Amino acid sequence: MATILLADDDAAIRDLVRRALSSDGHTVHVTQDGVEALESLGANGAVYDILITDVDMPQLDGISLAEKALAMKPALAVVLMSGFTDQLERAARLRVRRLLSISKPFTLDQIKQVVKSVLA
């Protein structure tokens, strides 16, 4: 199972994703924004397999977070969540081997499937 870093400024989404992925056996570390997620990535001994982030967040948006995270940990898989398809187009510049996106709103099964796919 994977160790996942989740960044979203919406508490309801954080809880939904955490519950869904924890029920599949993944370890999910929850952060409420991009700045907190970046601090968690840089913490001594922090090892994550996947970054799941909302694209639209204050201070440090999800795509900027993904860029900085990949500079620190190039092997990291990234899942971008957004309610706005045009925001996901900005992700084309990310240089990542494993990148998937999911549009909001999504179901528990959909987020579980995206994680399975990015791990495959």
Secondary structure, 3 states (H helix, E strand, C coil): CCEEEEECCCHHHHHHHHHHHHHCCCEEEEECCHHHHHHHHHCCCCCCCEEEEECCCCCCCHHHHHHHHHHHCCCCEEEEEECCHHHHHHHHHCCCCCEEEEECCCCHHHHHHHHHHHHC
